[in-house]
Amino acid sequence: MQKDKWQLLPSCSKEAEGLDIIFTCDGAASVGQVGHEVAVKLTKEVEGARMCCLSAVAARSEPHVKIAQRARKLIVINGCQNRCASKILEQLNIKPTYEITIAKEGVNKQPTLDFDEADVERITKKIVEDVSKLPDRSE
């Protein structure tokens, strides 16, 4: 896609209180790739949703930790039962608003970077429906 058509995202560090921040597994297996694609789809298609850098949180980057703490809603997408994304936040005593594990949603963990787009669509829809029923963290 040409640069002049790129979708610019809201600044998560400036606007966290008004955003549903998404941290996701991006592991080198099918479930991690589904999680990544779900986060991208949510960011591009759901107003107020914004994926943010989980690696920076794991590195304890102060601005990124504050984003996680200030988010309107905090959505965590784990790839498999190891729950690495959730554990990063747990180490910092940050509780997500919503947590999902791709491998528990009918996607088999395979050592591949390929995935079924139907899984991405189905899980994205589930997250949108589930999160819409939850109050903001400030409430």
The first five atom37 places (N, CA, C, CB, O) and aatype in JSON, in Angstrom:
{
  "aatype": [12, 5, 11, 3, 11, 17, 5, 10, 10, 14, 15, 4, 15, 11, 6, 0, 6, 7, 10, 3, 9, 9, 13, 16, 4, 3, 7, 0, 0, 15, 19, 7, 5, 19, 7, 8, 6, 19, 0, 19, 11, 10, 16, 11, 6, 19, 6, 7, 0, 1, 12, 4, 4, 10, 15, 0, 19, 0, 0, 1, 15, 6, 14, 8, 19, 11, 9, 0, 5, 1, 0, 1, 11, 10, 9, 19, 9, 2, 7, 4, 5, 2, 1, 4, 0, 15, 11, 9, 10, 6, 5, 10, 2, 9, 11, 14, 16, 18, 6, 9, 16, 9, 0, 11, 6, 7, 19, 2, 11, 5, 14, 16, 10, 3, 13, 3, 6, 0, 3, 19, 6, 1, 9, 16, 11, 11, 9, 19, 6, 3, 19, 15, 11, 10, 14, 3, 1, 15, 6],
  "atom_mask": [
    [1, 1, 1, 1, 1],
    [1, 1, 1, 1, 1],
    [1, 1, 1, 1, 1],
    [1, 1, 1, 1, 1],
    [1, 1, 1, 1, 1],
    [1, 1, 1, 1, 1],
    [1, 1, 1, 1, 1],
    [1, 1, 1, 1, 1],
    [1, 1, 1, 1, 1],
    [1, 1, 1, 1, 1],
    [1, 1, 1, 1, 1],
    [1, 1, 1, 1, 1],
    [1, 1, 1, 1, 1],
    [1, 1, 1, 1, 1],
    [1, 1, 1, 1, 1],
    [1, 1, 1, 1, 1],
    [1, 1, 1, 1, 1],
    [1, 1, 1, 0, 1],
    [1, 1, 1, 1, 1],
    [1, 1, 1, 1, 1],
    [1, 1, 1, 1, 1],
    [1, 1, 1, 1, 1],
    [1, 1, 1, 1, 1],
    [1, 1, 1, 1, 1],
    [1, 1, 1, 1, 1],
    [1, 1, 1, 1, 1],
    [1, 1, 1, 0, 1],
    [1, 1, 1, 1, 1],
    [1, 1, 1, 1, 1],
    [1, 1, 1, 1, 1],
    [1, 1, 1, 1, 1],
    [1, 1, 1, 0, 1],
    [1, 1, 1, 1, 1],
    [1, 1, 1, 1, 1],
    [1, 1, 1, 0, 1],
    [1, 1, 1, 1, 1],
    [1, 1, 1, 1, 1],
    [1, 1, 1, 1, 1],
    [1, 1, 1, 1, 1],
    [1, 1, 1, 1, 1],
    [1, 1, 1, 1, 1],
    [1, 1, 1, 1, 1],
    [1, 1, 1, 1, 1],
    [1, 1, 1, 1, 1],
    [1, 1, 1, 1, 1],
    [1, 1, 1, 1, 1],
    [1, 1, 1, 1, 1],
    [1, 1, 1, 0, 1],
    [1, 1, 1, 1, 1],
    [1, 1, 1, 1, 1],
    [1, 1, 1, 1, 1],
    [1, 1, 1, 1, 1],
    [1, 1, 1, 1, 1],
    [1, 1, 1, 1, 1],
    [1, 1, 1, 1, 1],
    [1, 1, 1, 1, 1],
    [1, 1, 1, 1, 1],
    [1, 1, 1, 1, 1],
    [1, 1, 1, 1, 1],
    [1, 1, 1, 1, 1],
    [1, 1, 1, 1, 1],
    [1, 1, 1, 1, 1],
    [1, 1, 1, 1, 1],
    [1, 1, 1, 1, 1],
    [1, 1, 1, 1, 1],
    [1, 1, 1, 1, 1],
    [1, 1, 1, 1, 1],
    [1, 1, 1, 1, 1],
    [1, 1, 1, 1, 1],
    [1, 1, 1, 1, 1],
    [1, 1, 1, 1, 1],
    [1, 1, 1, 1, 1],
    [1, 1, 1, 1, 1],
    [1, 1, 1, 1, 1],
    [1, 1, 1, 1, 1],
    [1, 1, 1, 1, 1],
    [1, 1, 1, 1, 1],
    [1, 1, 1, 1, 1],
    [1, 1, 1, 0, 1],
    [1, 1, 1, 1, 1],
    [1, 1, 1, 1, 1],
    [1, 1, 1, 1, 1],
    [1, 1, 1, 1, 1],
    [1, 1, 1, 1, 1],
    [1, 1, 1, 1, 1],
    [1, 1, 1, 1, 1],
    [1, 1, 1, 1, 1],
    [1, 1, 1, 1, 1],
    [1, 1, 1, 1, 1],
    [1, 1, 1, 1, 1],
    [1, 1, 1, 1, 1],
    [1, 1, 1, 1, 1],
    [1, 1, 1, 1, 1],
    [1, 1, 1, 1, 1],
    [1, 1, 1, 1, 1],
    [1, 1, 1, 1, 1],
    [1, 1, 1, 1, 1],
    [1, 1, 1, 1, 1],
    [1, 1, 1, 1, 1],
    [1, 1, 1, 1, 1],
    [1, 1, 1, 1, 1],
    [1, 1, 1, 1, 1],
    [1, 1, 1, 1, 1],
    [1, 1, 1, 1, 1],
    [1, 1, 1, 1, 1],
    [1, 1, 1, 0, 1],
    [1, 1, 1, 1, 1],
    [1, 1, 1, 1, 1],
    [1, 1, 1, 1, 1],
    [1, 1, 1, 1, 1],
    [1, 1, 1, 1, 1],
    [1, 1, 1, 1, 1],
    [1, 1, 1, 1, 1],
    [1, 1, 1, 1, 1],
    [1, 1, 1, 1, 1],
    [1, 1, 1, 1, 1],
    [1, 1, 1, 1, 1],
    [1, 1, 1, 1, 1],
    [1, 1, 1, 1, 1],
    [1, 1, 1, 1, 1],
    [1, 1, 1, 1, 1],
    [1, 1, 1, 1, 1],
    [1, 1, 1, 1, 1],
    [1, 1, 1, 1, 1],
    [1, 1, 1, 1, 1],
    [1, 1, 1, 1, 1],
    [1, 1, 1, 1, 1],
    [1, 1, 1, 1, 1],
    [1, 1, 1, 1, 1],
    [1, 1, 1, 1, 1],
    [1, 1, 1, 1, 1],
    [1, 1, 1, 1, 1],
    [1, 1, 1, 1, 1],
    [1, 1, 1, 1, 1],
    [1, 1, 1, 1, 1],
    [1, 1, 1, 1, 1],
    [1, 1, 1, 1, 1],
    [1, 1, 1, 1, 1],
    [1, 1, 1, 1, 1]
  ],
  "atom_positions": [
    [[0.85, -1.17, 0.0], [0.0, 0.0, 0.0], [0.9, 1.24, 0.0], [-0.97, -0.01, 1.23], [1.95, 1.25, 0.64]],
    [[0.49, 2.24, -0.7], [1.25, 3.48, -0.78], [1.19, 4.23, 0.55], [0.72, 4.36, -1.92], [0.17, 4.21, 1.24]],
    [[2.29, 4.89, 0.88], [2.36, 5.61, 2.15], [1.26, 6.64, 2.33], [3.69, 6.28, 2.28], [0.79, 6.86, 3.45]],
    [[0.84, 7.28, 1.26], [-0.19, 8.31, 1.4], [-1.56, 7.73, 1.7], [-0.26, 9.13, 0.14], [-2.5, 8.48, 1.97]],
    [[-1.69, 6.4, 1.67], [-2.96, 5.74, 1.99], [-2.9, 5.01, 3.32], [-3.35, 4.77, 0.87], [-3.86, 4.36, 3.72]],
    [[-1.77, 5.11, 4.01], [-1.63, 4.43, 5.3], [-2.61, 5.0, 6.31], [-0.2, 4.56, 5.82], [-2.87, 6.2, 6.34]],
    [[-3.16, 4.12, 7.15], [-4.05, 4.53, 8.22], [-3.19, 4.89, 9.43], [-5.09, 3.39, 8.57], [-2.5, 4.03, 9.99]],
    [[-3.22, 6.14, 9.83], [-2.47, 6.56, 11.01], [-3.3, 6.25, 12.26], [-2.12, 8.07, 10.94], [-4.51, 6.47, 12.29]],
    [[-2.62, 5.76, 13.27], [-3.29, 5.33, 14.49], [-3.22, 6.44, 15.54], [-2.65, 4.05, 15.03], [-2.31, 7.27, 15.53]],
    [[-4.19, 6.44, 16.45], [-4.12, 7.42, 17.54], [-2.89, 7.14, 18.41], [-5.42, 7.38, 18.41], [-2.45, 5.99, 18.52]],
    [[-2.35, 8.16, 19.0], [-1.19, 8.01, 19.87], [-1.62, 7.33, 21.16], [-0.52, 9.38, 20.16], [-2.34, 7.92, 21.97]],
    [[-1.18, 6.09, 21.35], [-1.62, 5.37, 22.55], [-1.05, 6.0, 23.81], [-1.21, 3.89, 22.46], [-1.67, 5.89, 24.87]],
    [[0.11, 6.65, 23.74], [0.66, 7.25, 24.96], [-0.1, 8.52, 25.35], [2.13, 7.58, 24.76], [-0.16, 8.85, 26.53]],
    [[-0.68, 9.21, 24.38], [-1.41, 10.45, 24.69], [-2.88, 10.19, 24.95], [-1.26, 11.44, 23.54], [-3.53, 10.96, 25.66]],
    [[-3.43, 9.12, 24.39], [-4.88, 8.92, 24.41], [-5.33, 7.62, 25.08], [-5.39, 8.95, 23.01], [-6.45, 7.18, 24.85]],
    [[-4.49, 7.02, 25.89], [-4.78, 5.71, 26.47], [-6.13, 5.64, 27.18], [-3.71, 5.32, 27.42], [-6.84, 4.64, 27.06]],
    [[-6.49, 6.68, 27.91], [-7.75, 6.65, 28.67], [-8.97, 6.54, 27.76], [-7.87, 7.9, 29.52], [-10.03, 6.1, 28.2]],
    [[-8.83, 6.91, 26.52], [-9.93, 6.84, 25.57], [-9.83, 5.68, 24.61], [0.0, 0.0, 0.0], [-10.58, 5.6, 23.65]],
    [[-8.89, 4.77, 24.88], [-8.66, 3.66, 23.95], [-8.78, 2.3, 24.63], [-7.28, 3.79, 23.32], [-8.47, 2.14, 25.81]],
    [[-9.22, 1.34, 23.86], [-9.15, -0.06, 24.27], [-7.8, -0.57, 23.76], [-10.38, -0.93, 23.71], [-7.64, -0.81, 22.56]],
    [[-6.85, -0.73, 24.66], [-5.49, -1.12, 24.29], [-5.41, -2.64, 24.2], [-4.45, -0.57, 25.31], [-5.92, -3.36, 25.06]],
    [[-4.77, -3.11, 23.13], [-4.66, -4.54, 22.86], [-3.2, -4.94, 22.93], [-5.26, -4.9, 21.48], [-2.35, -4.39, 22.24]],
    [[-2.91, -5.92, 23.78], [-1.59, -6.54, 23.82], [-1.77, -7.98, 23.38], [-0.94, -6.44, 25.26], [-2.65, -8.69, 23.87]],
    [[-0.93, -8.41, 22.46], [-1.12, -9.75, 21.9], [0.18, -10.54, 21.78], [-1.77, -9.66, 20.56], [1.26, -9.98, 21.61]],
    [[0.03, -11.84, 21.87], [1.09, -12.76, 21.52], [1.33, -12.61, 20.02], [0.73, -14.24, 21.91], [0.4, -12.44, 19.24]],
    [[2.58, -12.67, 19.64], [2.94, -12.68, 18.22], [3.92, -13.83, 18.0], [3.56, -11.3, 17.77], [4.88, -13.72, 17.24]],
    [[3.66, -14.93, 18.7], [4.56, -16.08, 18.68], [4.71, -16.72, 17.31], [0.0, 0.0, 0.0], [3.86, -16.57, 16.43]],
    [[5.79, -17.42, 17.16], [6.14, -18.06, 15.88], [5.44, -19.41, 15.73], [7.66, -18.23, 15.76], [6.08, -20.44, 15.53]],
    [[4.12, -19.37, 15.84], [3.27, -20.55, 15.65], [1.92, -20.05, 15.16], [3.14, -21.4, 16.97], [1.64, -18.85, 15.22]],
    [[1.11, -20.95, 14.7], [-0.19, -20.57, 14.14], [-1.02, -19.72, 15.09], [-0.97, -21.81, 13.77], [-1.62, -18.73, 14.67]],
    [[-1.07, -20.08, 16.37], [-1.92, -19.35, 17.31], [-1.41, -17.93, 17.56], [-2.01, -20.11, 18.64], [-2.21, -17.01, 17.75]],
    [[-0.11, -17.75, 17.57], [0.46, -16.42, 17.73], [0.15, -15.54, 16.53], [0.0, 0.0, 0.0], [-0.11, -14.35, 16.67]],
    [[0.2, -16.14, 15.35], [-0.09, -15.38, 14.14], [-1.57, -15.01, 14.06], [0.32, -16.17, 12.91], [-1.92, -13.93, 13.59]],
    [[-2.44, -15.9, 14.5], [-3.87, -15.57, 14.56], [-4.07, -14.41, 15.54], [-4.72, -16.81, 14.99], [-4.78, -13.46, 15.23]],
    [[-3.44, -14.48, 16.71], [-3.55, -13.41, 17.69], [-3.1, -12.07, 17.13], [0.0, 0.0, 0.0], [-3.77, -11.05, 17.33]],
    [[-1.99, -12.07, 16.43], [-1.49, -10.84, 15.82], [-2.49, -10.29, 14.81], [-0.13, -11.1, 15.14], [-2.8, -9.09, 14.83]],
    [[-2.99, -11.13, 13.94], [-3.93, -10.68, 12.91], [-5.24, -10.19, 13.51], [-4.2, -11.81, 11.93], [-5.84, -9.25, 12.99]],
    [[-5.68, -10.82, 14.59], [-6.89, -10.35, 15.28], [-6.65, -8.94, 15.83], [-7.28, -11.33, 16.43], [-7.5, -8.07, 15.69]],
    [[-5.49, -8.72, 16.44], [-5.18, -7.4, 16.98], [-5.12, -6.35, 15.88], [-3.85, -7.44, 17.74], [-5.6, -5.23, 16.06]],
    [[-4.54, -6.7, 14.74], [-4.48, -5.77, 13.61], [-5.89, -5.46, 13.13], [-3.64, -6.36, 12.45], [-6.23, -4.3, 12.89]],
    [[-6.7, -6.48, 13.0], [-8.08, -6.29, 12.51], [-8.88, -5.42, 13.48], [-8.78, -7.66, 12.31], [-9.61, -4.52, 13.05]],
    [[-8.77, -5.67, 14.76], [-9.46, -4.85, 15.74], [-9.01, -3.39, 15.65], [-9.22, -5.4, 17.16], [-9.82, -2.48, 15.7]],
    [[-7.7, -3.19, 15.53], [-7.14, -1.84, 15.45], [-7.65, -1.1, 14.22], [-5.61, -1.9, 15.45], [-7.98, 0.08, 14.29]],
    [[-7.7, -1.79, 13.1], [-8.1, -1.14, 11.85], [-9.6, -0.94, 11.74], [-7.63, -1.94, 10.69], [-10.05, 0.0, 11.08]],
    [[-10.39, -1.8, 12.37], [-11.82, -1.79, 12.12], [-12.71, -1.36, 13.28], [-12.23, -3.13, 11.7], [-13.88, -1.05, 13.07]],
    [[-12.19, -1.34, 14.48], [-13.01, -1.0, 15.64], [-12.57, 0.35, 16.18], [-12.91, -2.11, 16.75], [-11.44, 0.51, 16.63]],
    [[-13.46, 1.31, 16.14], [-13.13, 2.65, 16.62], [-12.73, 2.59, 18.09], [-14.31, 3.61, 16.42], [-13.43, 2.01, 18.92]],
    [[-11.61, 3.2, 18.4], [-11.14, 3.26, 19.78], [-10.31, 2.07, 20.2], [0.0, 0.0, 0.0], [-9.86, 2.01, 21.35]],
    [[-10.09, 1.11, 19.31], [-9.23, -0.04, 19.62], [-7.84, 0.23, 19.06], [-9.82, -1.37, 19.05], [-7.71, 0.75, 17.95]],
    [[-6.81, -0.12, 19.82], [-5.44, 0.18, 19.39], [-4.48, -0.84, 19.97], [-5.04, 1.6, 19.8], [-4.32, -0.93, 21.19]],
    [[-3.83, -1.61, 19.09], [-2.81, -2.5, 19.59], [-1.59, -1.67, 19.98], [-2.44, -3.58, 18.53], [-1.33, -0.62, 19.4]],
    [[-0.86, -2.16, 20.96], [0.3, -1.45, 21.46], [1.42, -2.47, 21.69], [-0.04, -0.67, 22.77], [1.19, -3.67, 21.65]],
    [[2.61, -1.98, 21.92], [3.81, -2.82, 21.95], [3.98, -3.58, 23.26], [5.02, -1.96, 21.7], [4.35, -3.0, 24.28]],
    [[3.71, -4.86, 23.23], [3.86, -5.71, 24.41], [5.32, -5.89, 24.77], [3.2, -7.07, 24.17], [5.66, -6.01, 25.95]],
    [[6.2, -5.92, 23.78], [7.64, -6.07, 24.06], [8.14, -4.91, 24.91], [8.44, -6.15, 22.75], [8.96, -5.12, 25.81]],
    [[7.66, -3.71, 24.64], [8.07, -2.54, 25.43], [7.59, -2.67, 26.87], [7.52, -1.24, 24.8], [8.29, -2.26, 27.8]],
    [[6.4, -3.23, 27.06], [5.9, -3.44, 28.42], [6.78, -4.47, 29.13], [4.4, -3.91, 28.4], [7.13, -4.3, 30.29]],
    [[7.12, -5.54, 28.42], [7.98, -6.58, 29.0], [9.35, -6.01, 29.38], [8.15, -7.75, 28.02], [9.96, -6.44, 30.35]],
    [[9.83, -5.04, 28.6], [11.11, -4.38, 28.88], [10.96, -3.3, 29.95], [11.68, -3.77, 27.6], [11.93, -2.63, 30.31]],
    [[9.74, -3.14, 30.45], [9.41, -2.17, 31.49], [9.66, -0.73, 31.05], [10.21, -2.47, 32.74], [10.09, 0.11, 31.85]],
    [[9.38, -0.47, 29.78], [9.43, 0.9, 29.28], [8.34, 1.68, 30.01], [9.23, 0.96, 27.71], [7.16, 1.35, 29.9]],
    [[8.73, 2.71, 30.73], [7.77, 3.44, 31.57], [6.57, 3.98, 30.8], [8.47, 4.58, 32.25], [5.44, 3.84, 31.27]],
    [[6.76, 4.61, 29.63], [5.58, 5.1, 28.91], [4.62, 3.97, 28.51], [6.01, 5.85, 27.66], [3.4, 4.17, 28.54]],
    [[5.15, 2.81, 28.16], [4.29, 1.7, 27.74], [3.58, 1.04, 28.92], [5.12, 0.66, 26.99], [2.43, 0.62, 28.8]],
    [[4.25, 0.95, 30.05], [3.61, 0.43, 31.25], [2.45, 1.36, 31.65], [4.64, 0.29, 32.42], [1.38, 0.89, 32.05]],
    [[2.68, 2.66, 31.54], [1.62, 3.62, 31.88], [0.45, 3.51, 30.91], [2.17, 5.05, 31.86], [-0.7, 3.7, 31.32]],
    [[0.71, 3.22, 29.65], [-0.38, 3.0, 28.69], [-1.25, 1.84, 29.17], [0.19, 2.71, 27.27], [-2.48, 1.94, 29.17]],
    [[-0.62, 0.75, 29.57], [-1.36, -0.41, 30.06], [-2.18, -0.06, 31.3], [-0.41, -1.57, 30.36], [-3.3, -0.54, 31.46]],
    [[-1.62, 0.75, 32.16], [-2.31, 1.12, 33.39], [-3.47, 2.08, 33.13], [-1.34, 1.76, 34.36], [-4.47, 2.05, 33.86]],
    [[-3.36, 2.91, 32.13], [-4.34, 3.96, 31.89], [-5.41, 3.59, 30.86], [-3.64, 5.2, 31.43], [-6.38, 4.34, 30.7]],
    [[-5.27, 2.5, 30.17], [-6.19, 2.13, 29.09], [-7.64, 2.12, 29.56], [-5.82, 0.76, 28.53], [-7.95, 1.73, 30.68]],
    [[-8.53, 2.56, 28.65], [-9.97, 2.51, 28.94], [-10.38, 1.06, 29.22], [-10.8, 3.1, 27.74], [-11.01, 0.75, 30.23]],
    [[-10.0, 0.18, 28.31], [-10.13, -1.26, 28.5], [-8.81, -1.87, 28.06], [-11.37, -1.86, 27.69], [-8.19, -1.38, 27.12]],
    [[-8.39, -2.93, 28.73], [-7.14, -3.6, 28.4], [-7.45, -5.02, 27.94], [-6.16, -3.6, 29.62], [-7.91, -5.85, 28.72]],
    [[-7.19, -5.27, 26.67], [-7.49, -6.55, 26.04], [-6.19, -7.31, 25.84], [-8.24, -6.36, 24.68], [-5.24, -6.78, 25.26]],
    [[-6.14, -8.55, 26.31], [-4.95, -9.37, 26.18], [-5.29, -10.62, 25.36], [-4.38, -9.75, 27.57], [-6.22, -11.36, 25.69]],
    [[-4.53, -10.82, 24.3], [-4.72, -11.98, 23.44], [-3.51, -12.89, 23.58], [-4.94, -11.56, 21.95], [-2.41, -12.55, 23.13]],
    [[-3.72, -14.03, 24.2], [-2.65, -15.04, 24.33], [-2.76, -16.01, 23.17], [-2.74, -15.79, 25.69], [-3.85, -16.32, 22.71]],
    [[-1.62, -16.49, 22.71], [-1.64, -17.5, 21.65], [-1.99, -18.87, 22.2], [0.0, 0.0, 0.0], [-2.93, -19.51, 21.74]],
    [[-1.22, -19.32, 23.17], [-1.42, -20.67, 23.71], [-1.57, -20.63, 25.22], [-0.24, -21.59, 23.31], [-1.62, -19.56, 25.83]],
    [[-1.65, -21.82, 25.82], [-1.88, -21.94, 27.25], [-0.71, -21.43, 28.09], [-2.15, -23.37, 27.6], [-0.84, -21.33, 29.31]],
    [[0.43, -21.11, 27.48], [1.53, -20.51, 28.25], [1.16, -19.12, 28.76], [2.79, -20.43, 27.38], [1.71, -18.67, 29.77]],
    [[0.22, -18.43, 28.07], [-0.29, -17.14, 28.5], [0.81, -16.1, 28.7], [-1.07, -17.3, 29.79], [0.78, -15.33, 29.66]],
    [[1.76, -16.07, 27.8], [2.9, -15.14, 27.93], [2.47, -13.69, 27.99], [3.86, -15.33, 26.78], [2.98, -12.93, 28.81]],
    [[1.53, -13.3, 27.16], [1.08, -11.9, 27.16], [0.49, -11.54, 28.52], [0.03, -11.67, 26.04], [0.81, -10.48, 29.07]],
    [[-0.35, -12.39, 29.06], [-0.96, -12.13, 30.37], [0.1, -12.11, 31.47], [-2.02, -13.18, 30.68], [0.02, -11.29, 32.38]],
    [[1.07, -13.01, 31.4], [2.1, -13.09, 32.44], [2.97, -11.84, 32.49], [2.97, -14.32, 32.22], [3.41, -11.43, 33.57]],
    [[3.21, -11.24, 31.35], [3.98, -9.99, 31.33], [3.25, -8.94, 32.16], [4.19, -9.48, 29.87], [3.86, -8.25, 32.98]],
    [[1.95, -8.82, 31.96], [1.17, -7.84, 32.71], [1.04, -8.23, 34.18], [-0.22, -7.7, 32.09], [1.07, -7.36, 35.05]],
    [[0.89, -9.51, 34.47], [0.78, -9.98, 35.85], [2.03, -9.62, 36.65], [0.55, -11.49, 35.88], [1.93, -9.26, 37.83]],
    [[3.2, -9.7, 36.02], [4.45, -9.36, 36.71], [4.47, -7.89, 37.13], [5.65, -9.66, 35.81], [5.2, -7.52, 38.04]],
    [[3.69, -7.07, 36.46], [3.61, -5.65, 36.77], [2.34, -5.3, 37.55], [3.67, -4.83, 35.49], [2.02, -4.12, 37.74]],
    [[1.61, -6.32, 37.98], [0.36, -6.14, 38.73], [-0.67, -5.33, 37.95], [0.63, -5.45, 40.06], [-1.38, -4.5, 38.51]],
    [[-0.74, -5.57, 36.64], [-1.71, -4.92, 35.79], [-2.75, -5.95, 35.38], [-1.04, -4.28, 34.53], [-2.42, -6.97, 34.78]],
    [[-4.0, -5.68, 35.72], [-5.09, -6.63, 35.44], [-5.81, -6.25, 34.16], [-6.08, -6.68, 36.62], [-6.26, -5.11, 34.01]],
    [[-5.92, -7.19, 33.22], [-6.66, -6.9, 31.99], [-8.16, -6.83, 32.23], [-6.35, -7.96, 30.93], [-8.7, -7.4, 33.18]],
    [[-8.82, -6.12, 31.34], [-10.28, -6.09, 31.33], [-10.8, -7.37, 30.71], [-10.81, -4.85, 30.56], [-11.84, -7.91, 31.11]],
    [[-10.07, -7.86, 29.71], [-10.51, -9.02, 28.94], [-9.29, -9.8, 28.51], [-11.36, -8.59, 27.69], [-8.27, -9.24, 28.11]],
    [[-9.4, -11.11, 28.61], [-8.3, -12.0, 28.25], [-8.85, -13.17, 27.45], [-7.54, -12.51, 29.52], [-9.9, -13.73, 27.79]],
    [[-8.14, -13.54, 26.4], [-8.54, -14.69, 25.57], [-7.28, -15.46, 25.17], [-9.34, -14.22, 24.3], [-6.2, -14.89, 25.03]],
    [[-7.44, -16.76, 25.0], [-6.35, -17.62, 24.54], [-6.79, -18.3, 23.25], [-5.96, -18.68, 25.63], [-7.75, -19.06, 23.23]],
    [[-6.07, -18.01, 22.18], [-6.43, -18.5, 20.84], [-6.52, -20.02, 20.8], [-5.4, -18.01, 19.81], [-7.44, -20.57, 20.19]],
    [[-5.59, -20.71, 21.45], [-5.59, -22.18, 21.43], [-6.82, -22.78, 22.11], [-4.34, -22.71, 22.1], [-7.14, -23.94, 21.87]],
    [[-7.5, -22.01, 22.94], [-8.73, -22.49, 23.59], [-9.97, -22.15, 22.77], [-8.85, -21.88, 24.98], [-11.09, -22.46, 23.17]],
    [[-9.76, -21.52, 21.62], [-10.87, -21.1, 20.75], [-10.94, -21.94, 19.48], [-10.73, -19.63, 20.39], [-11.42, -21.47, 18.45]],
    [[-10.46, -23.17, 19.56], [-10.57, -24.09, 18.42], [-9.48, -23.96, 17.38], [0.0, 0.0, 0.0], [-9.63, -24.47, 16.27]],
    [[-8.38, -23.3, 17.72], [-7.25, -23.19, 16.79], [-6.11, -24.05, 17.35], [-6.79, -21.68, 16.61], [-5.65, -23.84, 18.47]],
    [[-5.69, -25.01, 16.57], [-4.6, -25.88, 17.0], [-3.26, -25.19, 16.82], [-4.62, -27.2, 16.22], [-2.99, -24.59, 15.78]],
    [[-2.43, -25.27, 17.85], [-1.09, -24.68, 17.78], [-0.23, -25.55, 16.87], [-0.45, -24.55, 19.2], [0.01, -26.72, 17.14]],
    [[0.23, -24.94, 15.79], [1.07, -25.63, 14.82], [2.35, -24.82, 14.6], [0.3, -25.85, 13.48], [2.31, -23.59, 14.69]],
    [[3.47, -25.49, 14.32], [4.71, -24.76, 14.06], [4.73, -24.18, 12.64], [5.92, -25.68, 14.27], [5.5, -24.61, 11.79]],
    [[3.87, -23.21, 12.43], [3.74, -22.57, 11.11], [3.36, -21.12, 11.3], [2.69, -23.31, 10.23], [2.79, -20.74, 12.33]],
    [[3.67, -20.32, 10.32], [3.25, -18.92, 10.34], [1.96, -18.74, 9.55], [4.35, -18.02, 9.77], [1.45, -17.62, 9.44]],
    [[1.43, -19.81, 9.0], [0.2, -19.77, 8.23], [-0.99, -19.95, 9.18], [0.2, -20.87, 7.13], [-0.88, -20.54, 10.25]],
    [[-2.13, -19.43, 8.75], [-3.34, -19.52, 9.57], [-4.55, -19.4, 8.67], [-3.36, -18.42, 10.67], [-4.46, -19.01, 7.51]],
    [[-5.69, -19.75, 9.23], [-6.96, -19.69, 8.51], [-7.63, -18.35, 8.8], [-7.89, -20.88, 8.92], [-7.89, -18.03, 9.96]],
    [[-7.9, -17.58, 7.78], [-8.54, -16.27, 7.93], [-9.9, -16.4, 8.61], [-8.69, -15.59, 6.56], [-10.34, -15.47, 9.29]],
    [[-10.57, -17.54, 8.44], [-11.87, -17.74, 9.1], [-11.72, -17.72, 10.62], [-12.5, -19.07, 8.65], [-12.6, -17.23, 11.33]],
    [[-10.6, -18.24, 11.14], [-10.34, -18.18, 12.58], [-10.17, -16.74, 13.04], [-9.08, -19.0, 12.94], [-10.68, -16.35, 14.09]],
    [[-9.47, -15.94, 12.25], [-9.28, -14.52, 12.57], [-10.63, -13.82, 12.64], [-8.36, -13.84, 11.52], [-10.91, -13.08, 13.58]],
    [[-11.47, -14.04, 11.65], [-12.79, -13.41, 11.62], [-13.64, -13.82, 12.81], [-13.52, -13.77, 10.33], [-14.26, -12.98, 13.46]],
    [[-13.66, -15.11, 13.1], [-14.49, -15.65, 14.19], [-14.04, -15.11, 15.54], [-14.44, -17.18, 14.19], [-14.87, -14.71, 16.36]],
    [[-12.75, -15.11, 15.78], [-12.23, -14.67, 17.08], [-12.35, -13.16, 17.23], [-10.77, -15.11, 17.26], [-12.63, -12.67, 18.32]],
    [[-12.14, -12.42, 16.15], [-12.33, -10.97, 16.2], [-13.77, -10.65, 16.59], [-11.99, -10.32, 14.83], [-14.01, -9.81, 17.46]],
    [[-14.72, -11.33, 15.96], [-16.14, -11.1, 16.27], [-16.43, -11.43, 17.74], [-17.03, -11.96, 15.35], [-17.16, -10.68, 18.4]],
    [[-15.88, -12.52, 18.24], [-16.1, -12.9, 19.64], [-15.56, -11.83, 20.58], [-15.42, -14.26, 19.94], [-16.23, -11.46, 21.55]],
    [[-14.37, -11.34, 20.31], [-13.78, -10.31, 21.18], [-14.63, -9.05, 21.16], [-12.34, -9.99, 20.75], [-14.91, -8.47, 22.22]],
    [[-15.05, -8.61, 19.98], [-15.87, -7.4, 19.88], [-17.15, -7.56, 20.69], [-16.21, -7.1, 18.4], [-17.53, -6.66, 21.44]],
    [[-17.8, -8.7, 20.55], [-19.05, -8.94, 21.28], [-18.81, -8.99, 22.79], [-19.7, -10.25, 20.81], [-19.55, -8.37, 23.56]],
    [[-17.78, -9.72, 23.21], [-17.5, -9.86, 24.64], [-17.11, -8.54, 25.28], [-16.4, -10.89, 24.86], [-17.61, -8.19, 26.35]],
    [[-16.21, -7.81, 24.63], [-15.67, -6.57, 25.21], [-16.75, -5.48, 25.25], [-14.45, -6.08, 24.41], [-16.74, -4.64, 26.15]],
    [[-17.66, -5.49, 24.29], [-18.71, -4.46, 24.27], [-19.62, -4.55, 25.51], [-19.56, -4.59, 23.0], [-20.28, -3.57, 25.86]],
    [[-19.65, -5.69, 26.16], [-20.5, -5.88, 27.34], [-19.79, -5.49, 28.64], [-20.95, -7.33, 27.42], [-20.41, -5.48, 29.7]],
    [[-18.5, -5.16, 28.56], [-17.71, -4.89, 29.76], [-17.61, -3.4, 30.03], [-16.32, -5.49, 29.62], [-17.53, -2.6, 29.09]],
    [[-17.62, -3.02, 31.31], [-17.45, -1.59, 31.63], [-16.0, -1.17, 31.41], [-17.88, -1.3, 33.09], [-15.08, -1.99, 31.4]],
    [[-15.81, 0.13, 31.24], [-14.46, 0.68, 31.16], [-13.79, 0.46, 32.51], [-14.48, 2.19, 30.77], [-14.46, 0.31, 33.53]],
    [[-12.48, 0.46, 32.53], [-11.73, 0.24, 33.76], [-11.93, 1.37, 34.76], [-10.27, 0.09, 33.46], [-11.76, 1.15, 35.96]],
    [[-12.27, 2.55, 34.31], [-12.44, 3.7, 35.21], [-13.8, 3.69, 35.91], [-12.27, 4.99, 34.45], [-14.02, 4.46, 36.85]],
    [[-14.7, 2.84, 35.45], [-16.06, 2.82, 36.02], [-16.12, 2.0, 37.3], [-17.06, 2.26, 35.01], [-17.18, 1.88, 37.91]]
  ]
}
